[in-house]
Amino acid sequence: MHVASAAPAPRPFSAGAFLEWAGGPKAIVRYTQGDTIFTEGDPCQHVFYIWSGGVKVAAHSSVGKEAVVAVLGAGDFLGEGCMAGESLRSRSAVAIKPSTLVLVEMRVMASLLQHQPGLSDRFMSHVLTRNIRMAEDLIDQLLGAAELRLARTLLRMAGHTEADASAWIVPHIPVKKLAELTGTSTFRTKLCLESFSARRFIEYRGDGGLKINRSLLTVVLRD
């Protein structure tokens, strides 16, 4: 009886091999601290690999206010939006220290991802990890520490493990008691509840209880 041999394991990601695939030394671009790598509205045609250094990724409002989206370091990818069809940069990127980046044209990157499993795994890991970090940063901005604790307390009290439910009910509980469970002041708990209500995360019931909408679960749970 013939037993098929196991397929060879894919080669793990190697920065040196990646540089060779990308075109060798000619693919390297160096930046000094404060140099702009790209700005919002620039053509989105390349993926960058941070060989060394650090990069700040930021978004800007119409009045020029800056919000830092991510701080990336050696081993991270940058500008991967072009792989998802982004034609213009939606963020800006600036070197926060002397940095060396590997520049890869998106069609070359697409081919490498298709034919180099080790690179594909490394790239997907980066994208997923970065998205998780961005979501956590956004949550921390939208919800303060007290709000996070209150939200998790409400979800536990509501029995949110019932995955098929679109909402859960918390019986009436005095705000003072809820504050004790959350570990914050009664005044702060009231403010948090008002904020949750305004964002439709919760709804007050006629019997004094709370309806916990599923939206609170999707925003708060990170584990």
C-alpha positions in Angstrom: 0.0 0.0 0.0 1.4 3.3 -1.1 1.5 6.0 1.6 1.8 9.5 0.4 4.6 11.4 1.9 3.9 14.5 3.9 4.2 17.8 2.1 7.4 19.7 3.1 6.8 22.4 5.7 6.9 25.9 4.3 10.0 27.8 4.9 9.6 30.3 7.8 9.7 34.0 7.0 13.2 35.4 6.6 13.9 39.1 6.4 17.0 38.5 4.3 15.1 36.3 1.8 12.4 38.9 1.6 14.9 41.6 0.8 16.2 39.4 -2.0 12.7 38.7 -3.4 11.9 42.4 -3.3 14.9 43.3 -5.4 17.9 43.3 -3.2 19.7 46.5 -2.1 18.0 48.6 -4.7 14.7 48.1 -2.8 16.1 49.7 0.3 15.1 53.3 1.2 16.6 55.1 4.1 14.9 57.9 6.1 16.2 60.2 8.8 14.2 61.1 11.9 11.2 63.3 10.9 11.3 62.3 7.2 7.9 61.8 5.6 7.5 58.4 4.0 4.1 59.1 2.5 1.2 61.5 3.1 -2.6 61.2 2.8 -3.6 61.4 -0.8 -0.4 60.0 -2.2 -0.7 57.2 -4.8 -0.9 53.8 -3.0 1.3 51.5 -5.0 3.8 50.0 -2.6 4.1 48.0 0.6 7.0 48.8 2.9 8.8 46.4 5.3 10.5 48.1 8.2 14.0 46.7 8.3 15.1 48.9 11.2 13.9 52.1 12.9 10.4 53.2 13.7 7.4 54.8 11.9 4.4 56.8 13.1 1.2 56.4 11.2 -1.3 59.2 11.6 -4.6 60.5 10.3 -5.5 64.2 10.1 -8.8 66.0 10.4 -9.9 68.8 8.0 -8.6 71.4 10.5 -5.2 69.7 10.8 -5.6 67.8 14.1 -3.5 64.7 14.1 -4.5 61.3 15.5 -1.8 58.7 15.8 -3.1 55.4 14.4 -0.1 53.2 15.0 3.6 53.2 15.9 5.5 50.5 14.0 8.9 49.1 14.4 11.4 46.7 12.9 9.7 43.7 11.4 6.4 45.4 10.7 4.8 46.1 7.3 3.5 49.5 6.3 1.2 50.8 3.6 -0.5 47.5 3.0 -3.7 49.2 2.1 -2.8 48.9 -1.6 -3.2 45.2 -1.3 -6.9 45.7 -0.4 -7.5 48.0 -3.4 -6.7 51.3 -1.8 -5.6 53.7 -4.6 -4.7 56.7 -2.5 -3.1 56.8 1.0 -5.6 57.4 3.7 -2.9 57.9 6.3 0.5 59.6 6.6 3.7 58.0 7.8 6.7 59.7 9.3 10.0 58.2 10.5 10.3 58.7 14.3 14.0 57.7 14.2 16.5 56.9 11.5 14.9 54.1 9.6 15.6 51.6 6.8 12.6 50.4 4.8 12.3 47.8 2.0 10.0 49.1 -0.8 7.9 46.5 -2.6 5.7 47.2 -5.6 2.2 45.8 -4.9 2.1 43.4 -7.9 5.4 42.0 -6.7 4.1 41.7 -3.2 0.9 39.9 -4.5 3.1 37.4 -6.3 5.3 36.8 -3.2 2.3 36.3 -1.0 0.9 33.7 -3.4 4.1 31.7 -3.8 5.9 32.2 -0.5 3.8 30.6 2.3 6.2 31.8 5.1 5.8 35.4 4.0 2.1 35.0 3.6 1.8 33.8 7.2 4.0 36.6 8.5 2.1 39.2 6.6 -1.3 38.0 7.7 -0.1 37.8 11.3 1.1 41.4 11.1 -2.2 42.6 9.6 -4.3 40.8 12.2 -2.2 41.9 15.1 -2.2 45.5 13.9 -6.0 45.5 13.5 -6.3 44.2 17.1 -4.0 46.9 18.4 -5.9 49.6 16.5 -9.2 48.3 17.8 -7.9 48.3 21.4 -6.5 51.8 21.0 -9.8 53.0 19.6 -11.7 51.4 22.5 -9.4 53.0 25.0 -10.2 56.4 23.4 -13.9 55.8 23.2 -14.3 54.2 26.6 -12.3 55.2 29.6 -11.1 52.6 32.1 -14.2 53.1 34.3 -16.5 52.6 31.2 -14.7 49.4 30.3 -15.1 48.0 33.8 -18.8 49.0 33.9 -19.4 47.5 30.4 -17.8 44.2 31.3 -19.7 44.1 34.6 -23.0 44.7 32.8 -22.2 42.0 30.3 -21.4 39.5 33.0 -24.6 40.3 34.9 -26.6 40.0 31.7 -25.2 36.5 30.8 -23.8 37.6 27.5 -22.5 34.0 26.8 -25.8 33.3 25.2 -24.5 33.9 21.7 -27.8 33.7 19.9 -29.3 36.6 21.8 -29.5 40.0 20.2 -29.8 41.7 23.6 -29.7 40.8 27.3 -31.6 42.0 30.3 -30.1 43.2 33.6 -32.6 43.4 36.5 -32.9 46.7 38.3 -29.8 47.4 40.5 -29.1 50.6 42.4 -26.4 52.8 40.8 -24.5 52.8 44.1 -24.3 49.0 44.1 -23.3 49.0 40.4 -20.5 51.5 41.3 -19.3 49.2 44.0 -19.2 46.3 41.6 -17.3 48.4 39.0 -14.9 49.9 41.5 -15.6 53.5 40.7 -17.7 56.4 42.1 -21.5 56.6 41.9 -21.1 59.9 40.0 -18.8 58.4 37.4 -21.0 55.3 37.0 -24.0 57.6 36.3 -21.9 59.4 33.6 -20.9 56.1 32.1 -24.5 54.8 32.0 -25.6 58.1 30.3 -22.8 57.7 27.7 -23.8 54.1 27.0 -27.5 55.1 26.7 -26.6 57.9 24.3 -24.6 55.5 22.1 -27.5 53.0 22.2 -25.3 50.4 23.9 -28.0 50.1 26.6 -31.7 51.0 27.0 -33.6 51.7 30.2 -36.7 49.6 30.8 -39.9 50.6 32.5 -39.3 48.2 35.4 -35.9 49.9 36.2 -33.8 47.2 34.5 -31.5 47.6 31.6 -31.5 46.1 28.1 -28.0 45.5 27.1 -27.7 45.6 23.3 -25.3 43.4 21.4 -23.4 46.5 20.2 -21.8 46.8 23.7 -20.4 43.2 23.3 -18.8 43.9 20.0 -17.2 47.1 21.2 -16.0 46.0 24.6 -14.9 42.4 24.4 -11.3 42.1 23.4 -10.2 38.8 24.8 
